[in-house]
Structures are given as structure tokens and as C-alpha cells.
């Protein structure tokens, strides 16, 4: 667990200072609407308080104590000759899963230093083999997962952790022996990894600096990642309870890979699952304090303090608060686990979660808040990405490939293979051409799937943009062809225009497990209907909205808003920006599964104004203006909370789930949209741009078909 092992830590039990109180007791973190549960837990804890209880345990419960308890996060380590004698002879898993050895290694530092905590010698990955995820710890490389989890089928095949005592029998033996050995002289600590951290290891297959494969799953197939997180959460609840039943007096939850997440990502993919473990363990084992530590959590302490009910919070040594989170609720207290570089700090600081990110370039900072992708897979700026996050395969992309012979040889070959697709041989005329074009789209899409980390959005024939049945049939055919080529269904999206018929097709396809990508979104009505239909991604085009409003300066800014003059608009009054912000807030508040992708970003200031958007599709010119080619190596690698002395470029988070949650919407906006209301609310902007967009897609398809026909003729 990089970043904090080996650091001394202390548990501060600080009383009220001035108008604030620190160190919230756990019974005050229970739901406010259930005071009986609070009184019950308080009584449960107090009934167990005895003079002989060890210091760390008493302080973790919230009691005043004679001094600050101290222990080391990696007490058993190679700094001790006794430890090295075992590590030189046995591998890590043998040491941690052989009870006699693990007991000895756990006790070595206690005998030498008498710390206030004795930590079970184990690993956060220890429960994974019981679920069917095998791993080994390779010297100088760390943990290696033999078969990383990359598909929904793998996740669905994972075993539940039904009986930890049977699948992990050494845990009980180790903890029971440690309790007997140290008695009341020290507190026995168990620990687990958070669901996010274990999921990241399982998906990456190893420790990874950028966590790209897991982030790709996060952005492009969040349902798969959430399914894995839910499975791990269930297992970890049982595992924590088993540790407690075996003798652990305090259990620590380590979110070792939290530093890979932006605050918004942390709020969705990490904290809720850790909090579920904490609440369920509190309910089942109410007398055992729990510690939660988010590694590198400088920018997340506000979220943790507000939403985490752990008895003890653990900021890292890199945190500017040095071990003290100051709660905004001045009537409660919570213990704070302070990691320090050599000595535990007792300083108190007011703290608020940062609303901006500072990095070497604006693009680096922006990419910590949003997923930034080039506007085409064939972009000349593609090299700025450690691995492209997404790609689109459409008739315009295929046309570009044919118009630049030799520049994309593999893609050109993929198109050529469609000429000889056997299922098209029995057809003739337009039917044969349509069959070959679909096959060319799938061939190139399958190629892109191998090249990118995320999902490939695949164009469904736009000539059927207003025919629900045909859209569904075409999408099912494309999905079947992808399956025949070995492309997992979760790696693709079906790209469908945002007509009423297209949105109804998306609803049908999503019910079949086929993810959809609604494009040509120019009104709030389209976005709301698509989100209500369960579309995975919706895509407004900021540039085309801006063009329309410039051509119609007296037009309304939003089809559901008041008529206003748009002749002299500042950045904050830009009607296109206001519309996509409203769409983001609506989706994140009422339909969080639906992600928003904004394309047509032609100015740097527009990209910065949308910092925090799920996806930003940015062209080469704006990518260059934002900061060059050293960026996008990791979403949150090397970024820091902004401060008065931070170097580099600072980007403010303009869009956040918290702001979305606070946004008020009229009841008519949240009610299911019928066809009549949809068409009525589509408005002049939406109708004109949708029609224009569909005509453009059909024209692009026609150009490719002409070029493909000539290509077929030359090939024959």
C-alpha cells in the first residue's frame, strides 16, 4: 500500500477548541433520524469501557486519555533483522497465510518497541483468492493478479465470501493468538482494503501508476465497475466481521488507491462503498471502532468528514491539515488518525475541500476533473494520451480513412475485408452495399476496440433516425457482428440520433443490455428523454448550438426558458454553455447512470468553463492551447489542491455532483416525457439542429458509400 506504510501515526483525542469541536464520536455519526439507535450504540460502547482496556481502543471509542497512542503502519518490516530472516526464506503469501509465521512477524515490533497497536501481519489482497481472484506477490514487482477482471462475465463468476472461517482459516488463528499474547497491554488491529482499492488491483492486475484500465472501465462501462464494487463490498462486510469475531479490537479500512480519483470520482466509486461497510459493521458489531484512511486524500477530507461515519479518520502525511479534520458540525467529535513524517502533529486547521486543481498545464488540471478526449480517433493529437479513452467509428471516419490511403493501413485493410463478407454475397444492389458498409463499420470498430482502453461508439445507419424498429434491428445486427468477432458487448456503444424514435430505440436496446450513445442533442427535452430512457451517454454539441444562437440572436436560450437577447453574451451567459450545464445537473441529480459528453468545443475558455463534465471532446487546436503533450498521462497523477503558493495552472471545477444535487428542477422536468410533450418542448433550436444533423450524417454516409463503391471497383 504505497504512500503511507512506514509512517508513524498517532490518534488525537482533542477536546473543543473555541467555537469548534473536533473528533466526532461514532454514536453521533449514526443517522440523525434514529436517536434510539444512537442511544443504543452509546450504551453498548460505554458498557464495555473498563479501566484495563488498552489505550488505543479507549481513544478510538472517543474517551479522554492520558496520552496520544502511537503505532507504526508497517510495524513488521525489513528494518528488523528478525523479519528479514523470514522474508529471505519464504514468499509473502506463505508468511501471511501460515499462522505461526504471521503471529511471530506481528509480534516482533511489539516486543521491540511496545507500540499501542499490534497489527495482524497480512495484506489487503488476502481475501481475493477466496472470491476466485488469485494473486501472488513477486519480489521487486509487488502483487500480480494472474487473470485481471476485464469483463462482466468474469465478475459474475466471482464467488461470494460465505464463510471466511473456512476459506481463510488462518485469520482466526492469527488474531486469536495476538489477543492472548498482548492482553490489555496493546490493541489488536485488523485491516482490509476498500472496495475501490481492491477493484483497482483486480482490474489492473498489478500496481499501476496511472490506473488506466480501471479508469477506462469507470468512464466507459461504469455498470461493470459498480457490479464489481458491490460484490467486493458484500465480501468485505463479512471479512471485517470475521476479523472482529476472531479478536480484532479495531479494524482499519485502507483506501490505498484513493489518490487516483478526483473528488467527484471518489464520491461515486469509493466513499459510498466504504461507508456501506462501515454502517453495516457498526450495526452488526457495534462495540468495535473502525478507522478509515484515504491515501493522498488531501482534496477529499471534506467529503470524508461529511459522509463517512467511521470512528477514526486517517489523513495522510501529505495532507495540509496534518491529522486533523475540522468538522463543520460544531456539536460533535471524531477521532483523527494523524500520519506524520517523524512526529505526530497536533495543529488544528480549518479545512474545506478544494474547488480547483493545480497542475503543470491547464490540460493536466482539466483532465483531473473531466475525461478529455480528442475529437476523432484519427486526431493528430492522439499521442498526448497514454492510452486513448474512447473512439467513434462512423461513415465520416471511414471516409477519412479511404481518402488518406496508406495513412491507416490496418483500418484500410479492415474496410477491404468487408467487400468479401460472406453474408453479403447473396445480396445485390443497395442491400449488398448496406451489408458491406455495416461490416466495414464493425471491422474498423473491432480494430479500435483493440487500440483504445474504453468503449467504441458505433454509428447506426442514420437514414433510419426516425424509425425505431429499424434502429433496433440495425443495432442488434451490429452487436451480433461484434460478438462474432470476439468483441465483448460492454466495449461498444450504439450511436443513435436524438430523435424521439431514436430515444425509444435506445430504451429498448438498454433493456437488452446494449449500451447506447445519443447524439445530436440540442435541447433539454432531448437530454431528459434520453436520460429517462436509460441511455448510457448523451452528447450535446456546443459548437453547433453556438452557431445557431449567433444566427438567431433574438432566440430563446433554452427551449424551456425565457426569451432573451443573446447578442452580447459573456462566458457565463453563453446559452450553449448554460444548456449543457443544465443537462449535466439534471443527469447527475436524477439519472446518474447517464453520462454527458460535450463535443464541438472550439475555444479554450469553453473547455475550462465545463471543467467537471463527464466527457469533453476537444479538437487539436484547443488541446494545444490548453497545454501541449505532457498531459493526460493519468487523471489525477501529480495534481494537488490549489493553494496560494502552488505553481502551475489552476482549473476550477465548474460542474460537480454536489452542485448538481443542489440544483432545483421544475416538476415537469422530472416527470416522464411523452411523445407529445417531447415534440412540444423540442423547440425551434432542437428541431432545426436535429434535422440538420441527421441530414449531415446521411450525407456523410452517402459520401462513404460512393467512395466505397469506387474502392470495390478498383479491388475487383
Order of alpha helices (4+ residues) and beta strands (2+ residues): beta-alpha-alpha-beta-alpha-alpha-alpha-beta-alpha-beta-beta-alpha-alpha-alpha-beta-alpha-alpha-alpha-beta-alpha-alpha-beta-alpha-beta-beta-beta-alpha-beta-beta-alpha-alpha-alpha-beta-alpha-beta-alpha-beta-alpha-beta-alpha-alpha-beta-alpha-beta-alpha-beta-beta-alpha-alpha-alpha
